[in-house]
């Protein structure tokens, strides 16, 4: 069974540019989460999808971040325009719908904004 | 709000040394507690978990006991190996929410 995959693994962009991160969850997992780790600090929750619906987006830092999950499969996280403080590692995770509390994480996308 | 505090790293040990990584938490209600590990170039993997007080999670020689009285979930291993070199994250979830609250992570380096 394939795990959670994320693309790209690294992205280097200039301030003001747009970047789109993609996450493919484990097949059949209805729950999809985005997290971010900035500058070696704690990993912070960004948002949670159940299928294609946003269940909780309380961690989204501002309206420069837009997450989508069309059709309830893969998800994208777009940052537009990117700022220096957006640099960090963005993790995606997924879990089944059946109340299991373990989340399965992808390897992350390292974003560097210059 | 809920939070997790874990010891700062990096921690450098010789092979076969004893490992302790401290983790304490603040939470309303009764959280479930987790240790995740991130090996170089990989995603976070669940190492062990405990869902109620006095539960002990264990896996791959690692152990952690859910201590409600001290609000702690310290990670221990009796004899570390070079292959244990990784970043270890302590985390919690509380009832009714799916999101994890993570600590800052502790990098462990084991020398041969």
Interface residues (C-beta under 8 A of the other chain):
Chain A: X3 X4 X31 X33 X35 X37 X40 X41 X42 X43 X44 X45 X48 X55 X56 X59 X91 X93 X95 X101 X102 X103 X104 X105 X106 X107 X108
Chain B: X4 X32 X34 X36 X41 X42 X43 X44 X45 X46 X49 X51 X89 X91 X93 X97 X98 X99 X100 X101 X102 X103 X104 X105
